Amino acid sequence: MRALARRRLPRPIFDYIDGGADDEVTLRRNAAAFAQYELVPDVLNDVSRIRTGTTLFGERIAWPLMLAPTGLTRMFHGHAELAVARAAARHDLLYSLSTLGTTRLEALAETFGGPKVFQIYIFKDRGLTTEFVARCKEAGFHGLALTVDTPVAGNRERDRVNGLSLPPRLTLKSMLSFALHPRWSLPALTGSRFDLANVSHKVDALAAGPMSLFDYIGGQFDRAVTWRDVEWLAAEWGGPLAIKGVMTPEDAKRAIGSGATGVMISNHGGRQLDGAPAPIDQIGLVRDAIGEGPDVICDGGVRRGSDVVKALALGATACSIGRPYLYGLAAAGEAGVNRALSLLFEEFERTLILAGVNDITQLGCRHIRRLNELWC
Ligand SMILES: Cc1cc2nc3c(=O)[nH]c(=O)nc-3n(C[C@H](O)[C@H](O)[C@H](O)COP(=O)(O)O)c2cc1C
């Protein structure tokens, strides 16, 4: 899927999906860390039927996977978020829409009847956050994911080199890459206007131009946000709320103490703090700290269905994926996302069968071992 996406997209757009912050150490480690765990199978346990269903954000889903929120999706395929949500619905999975998405949350809710989460920020203008909460309630979203790892944008050097900065400073090489991908570039030039659909009403986008919209939203990120703001948001929303970007057991405890119902262990797919640990390595600590009840979602580096089995064995409720479905979207729209989800599910189910586990609730620490470390 990644190779197809790379062929389909102009280089600066592919790099925007594929890249991470600074030296991309965390980006690489997120995926590589899964290989540091061994799966230890049971045998002769009747695996003729495998139960994979679970509950996330209070909603039933077919297996423990959610589609992470990703901004600017229309850049990767003209059908944007709706194509992704339709594929998620077909697989009975949970979809999350980014604040920086390119489809209005109301339009998404109309098309997509499945479980849906809105990814929110606490903006300088608390009124904008309150407005999102009210709109999500009205549209029937089931949960919120509050992203907390983005007080400033990470240093994405691929984007800088390609000139995919704000304002864009496209190099000759980048422009050539757009010219060499007419199948992407022509619809992008002539298709529906690229828009941060959920916030564009805040700026007279037509008069001020798309850049001032980005300027507006960029200026809304608030470095002064604290746990008290989480308490405020939890009370305002009153429903399932996960804090996205928690890495430590201490912060996981604070999140639950502040009214969240779950945490997404995440370093934003290696796009923010380079050097941050891999989410898979933090699951056990976080689960021990907050007990059995809250959702613990491992977000980042999942590239195989077996990675999800490992995360569950370590104590996660579910995993979430960003790039794996975006590569599929860029490669072939809805069909590509569908294919990515099918491949992951096949791998997930096959791994469970081979591990001798017929019900995901039975997965536990005896099924997993870190290389060269003592067993639990
Ligand atoms: C292109 C792209 C855009 C993203 N946009 C957002 C966003 O708007 N909000 C957010 O909370 N996370 C965003 N993320 C992070 C994802 O939600 C998720 O944490 C990450 O992709 C997980 O890592 P993975 O790509 O290895 O699966 C984005 C990730 C990518 C790749």
The ligand as a Tripos MOL2 file, in Angstrom:
@<TRIPOS>MOLECULE
LIG
   31    33     1     0     0
SMALL
NO_CHARGES

@<TRIPOS>ATOM
      1 C1         -0.9630   12.6290    7.6200 C.3       1 LIG1
      2 C2         -1.2890   12.5700    9.0800 C.ar      1 LIG1
      3 C3         -2.1050   13.5630    9.6360 C.ar      1 LIG1
      4 C4         -2.4310   13.5100   11.0030 C.ar      1 LIG1
      5 N1         -3.2870   14.4540   11.5220 N.ar      1 LIG1
      6 C5         -3.6560   14.3750   12.8300 C.ar      1 LIG1
      7 C6         -4.5940   15.2990   13.3810 C.ar      1 LIG1
      8 O1         -5.1290   16.1620   12.6840 O.2       1 LIG1
      9 N2         -4.8870   15.1790   14.7010 N.ar      1 LIG1
     10 C7         -4.3540   14.2120   15.5040 C.ar      1 LIG1
     11 O2         -4.6620   14.1390   16.6920 O.2       1 LIG1
     12 N3         -3.4620   13.3140   14.9960 N.ar      1 LIG1
     13 C8         -3.1070   13.3710   13.6880 C.ar      1 LIG1
     14 N4         -2.2250   12.4490   13.1770 N.ar      1 LIG1
     15 C9         -1.7090   11.3650   14.0590 C.3       1 LIG1
     16 C10        -2.6300   10.1520   13.9820 C.3       1 LIG1
     17 O3         -3.8630   10.4020   14.6120 O.3       1 LIG1
     18 C11        -2.0000    8.9350   14.6900 C.3       1 LIG1
     19 O4         -1.6490    9.3260   16.0040 O.3       1 LIG1
     20 C12        -0.7620    8.3850   13.9920 C.3       1 LIG1
     21 O5         -0.9060    8.4210   12.5900 O.3       1 LIG1
     22 C13        -0.5160    6.9590   14.4540 C.3       1 LIG1
     23 O6          0.6400    6.4520   13.9210 O.3       1 LIG1
     24 P1          0.7020    5.5240   12.6040 P.3       1 LIG1
     25 O7          0.5810    6.4510   11.4430 O.co2     1 LIG1
     26 O8          2.0270    4.8730   12.7280 O.co2     1 LIG1
     27 O9         -0.4540    4.5510   12.6730 O.co2     1 LIG1
     28 C14        -1.8910   12.4790   11.8250 C.ar      1 LIG1
     29 C15        -1.0670   11.5010   11.2590 C.ar      1 LIG1
     30 C16        -0.7690   11.5340    9.9000 C.ar      1 LIG1
     31 C17         0.1010   10.4550    9.3210 C.3       1 LIG1
@<TRIPOS>BOND
     1     1     2 1
     2     2     3 ar
     3     2    30 ar
     4     3     4 ar
     5     4     5 ar
     6     4    28 ar
     7     5     6 ar
     8     6     7 ar
     9     6    13 1
    10     7     8 2
    11     7     9 ar
    12     9    10 ar
    13    10    11 2
    14    10    12 ar
    15    12    13 ar
    16    13    14 ar
    17    14    15 1
    18    14    28 ar
    19    15    16 1
    20    16    17 1
    21    16    18 1
    22    18    19 1
    23    18    20 1
    24    20    21 1
    25    20    22 1
    26    22    23 1
    27    23    24 1
    28    24    25 2
    29    24    26 1
    30    24    27 1
    31    28    29 ar
    32    29    30 ar
    33    30    31 1
@<TRIPOS>SUBSTRUCTURE
     1 LIG1         1 GROUP 0 **** ****
